[in-house]
Amino acid sequence: MQLGILSPTYQFSQIILESTTSKEDVIKYYSSFSDFIASDFIPNILFIDDALIVFETIKKEIRSVRKKSSEVKLVAISESNDIDYADALEEIGFNAFLLNNDFFIKRLKKCLNSMRHNFFQLNASTEINDIIKGDSEEIKKVFEIIKKASTTKINVNITGETGTGKELVAQAIHKQSTRNQNPFIAVNIAAIPKDLIESELFGHEEGAFTGATKRRLGKFEEAKHGTLFLDEIGELSLDLQTKLLRVLQENEVTRIGSNEVIKTDIRLVTATHKNLRNEVFENKFREDLYYRLLGLPLKIPPLRERKGDIIKLAELFIEEACNYNKITPIKKLHADAQRKLLSYHFPGNVRQLKSLIELSVIISDYTTIKAGDLLIENEEIEDISLKKERTLEEYNIEIIEYFLKKYKGKVNFVSDKLDMSKSKIYKLIQEKKLSKY
Ligand SMILES: Nc1ncnc2c1ncn2[C@@H]1O[C@H](COP(=O)(O)OP(=O)(O)OP(=O)(O)O)[C@@H](O)[C@H]1O
């Protein structure tokens, strides 16, 4: 990603250099707007030190920046925690506001990561199938629901096993909707310490509790006019469920330690891998909140139930990993490797497929990824033996192939296990073109 820094001092440049996590980033530093406008560099994000923000001239300067690049994201960095100031900058056209306080580096990292994520995965295209890959019938049904959700304001509740692409689907809904020029804010409830969730969602005032040294906007405010994605909603405690319900009913939020009521305008997308209905039965989730969140339910099938997507996704991840690691030509997936992927049940779904492929790209020699390069933990090959009707010979072949995979092609082990002669196994391997790995 290309990052530009506008600051009268070199200090920000250093901090941003330290915070950036990707070696691919190109960072350029400018000490004034005119230097920046005069250069050929087109950044994806421009960080602007508010020491350079003079309200009499800033609108004109932002217009010139936008003329140079209409896509550039503008991030103001300021020591002032004045909310009116932040609002005013937003009105002028800034995309984000970062407070230069004790948490600055942490927030900067988060901001960079989220913008990088948006830049590569979201802004690249607004087309659903450029964001979510796959063309199985099952995923096409998901695309249909995304389209329906995008044209309305309805809340959406996404369910699916871990790694099925729930966050990606939430992004696609946002990107397809009329809110796509406004923020997409994702919060994983399970990843936040319990006593910080309330302030993370609803914000707090300075001094509201020990450690609240500065005012902080909550995610409901950050997602203004955009989409708020609450992942792992089933992890929310009962008292916060009550608070969330109130916010959703009244479309208003109050920061901790404040009496000021702030209007919210968000589309809420929630996700969970839990069965929320069961949680309601077990009194762990409020029924009234459940119905409010449910809106349009969208279930993403696990990867093993949309095998039609496995090879397409694998090839996409190979291409991405080869490009990222500057490996040419793009590696191919051997037929044995394809069979191995198709017979695996992927408990970690697309995320697992992606990391499996990324590793295989690195460890495979030459230009082809073979079955042995796919390091599936515990080698759990799916037991499909009884799902389809077969002849006895077909069963035999399947069993032999299963053991060949299990013992990594070592025919003497398989022969011992099945009490079958090695020569017979070799003959079958040749005749039936059995996969040894
Ligand atoms: N259909 C898809 N096309 C391309 N990439 C995908 C697809 N589905 C998932 N991914 C990728 O797989 C990874 C996991 O996706 P994501 O984080 O959206 O899953 P999740 O269901 O939200 O996971 P969790 O439940 O663990 O939060 C991400 O890197 C995502 O980009």
The ligand as a MOL file (V3000), in Angstrom:
LIG
                    3D

  0  0  0     0  0            999 V3000
M  V30 BEGIN CTAB
M  V30 COUNTS 31 33 0 0 0
M  V30 BEGIN ATOM
M  V30 1 N -15.4490 -17.2990 -0.4520 0
M  V30 2 C -14.2620 -16.7840 -0.1000 0
M  V30 3 N -13.4550 -16.2570 -1.0440 0
M  V30 4 C -12.2280 -15.7680 -0.7320 0
M  V30 5 N -11.7240 -15.7510 0.5240 0
M  V30 6 C -12.4920 -16.2490 1.4940 0
M  V30 7 C -13.8030 -16.7810 1.2490 0
M  V30 8 N -14.3430 -17.1730 2.4060 0
M  V30 9 C -13.4290 -16.9020 3.3580 0
M  V30 10 N -12.3160 -16.3630 2.8230 0
M  V30 11 C -11.0800 -15.9960 3.5410 0
M  V30 12 O -10.9730 -16.8900 4.6470 0
M  V30 13 C -10.5510 -16.2050 5.8210 0
M  V30 14 C -11.6220 -16.3200 6.9060 0
M  V30 15 O -12.7710 -15.5480 6.5040 0
M  V30 16 P -13.6450 -14.7280 7.5680 0
M  V30 17 O -12.7680 -14.0480 8.5890 0
M  V30 18 O -14.5980 -13.8740 6.8110 0
M  V30 19 O -14.3930 -15.9510 8.2730 0
M  V30 20 P -15.3570 -15.9400 9.5390 0
M  V30 21 O -16.4490 -16.8950 9.2420 0
M  V30 22 O -15.7410 -14.5220 9.8710 0
M  V30 23 O -14.3980 -16.5330 10.6560 0
M  V30 24 P -14.6050 -16.5250 12.2690 0
M  V30 25 O -15.8960 -17.2160 12.5570 0
M  V30 26 O -13.4360 -17.3110 12.7600 0
M  V30 27 O -14.5810 -15.0810 12.6770 0
M  V30 28 C -10.2800 -14.7630 5.3940 0
M  V30 29 O -8.9200 -14.6650 5.0430 0
M  V30 30 C -11.1470 -14.5900 4.1680 0
M  V30 31 O -10.6320 -13.5990 3.3160 0
M  V30 END ATOM
M  V30 BEGIN BOND
M  V30 1 1 1 2
M  V30 2 1 2 3
M  V30 3 2 2 7
M  V30 4 2 3 4
M  V30 5 1 4 5
M  V30 6 2 5 6
M  V30 7 1 6 7
M  V30 8 1 6 10
M  V30 9 1 7 8
M  V30 10 2 8 9
M  V30 11 1 9 10
M  V30 12 1 10 11
M  V30 13 1 11 12
M  V30 14 1 11 30
M  V30 15 1 12 13
M  V30 16 1 13 14
M  V30 17 1 13 28
M  V30 18 1 14 15
M  V30 19 1 15 16
M  V30 20 2 16 17
M  V30 21 1 16 18
M  V30 22 1 16 19
M  V30 23 1 19 20
M  V30 24 2 20 21
M  V30 25 1 20 22
M  V30 26 1 20 23
M  V30 27 1 23 24
M  V30 28 2 24 25
M  V30 29 1 24 26
M  V30 30 1 24 27
M  V30 31 1 28 29
M  V30 32 1 28 30
M  V30 33 1 30 31
M  V30 END BOND
M  V30 END CTAB
M  END
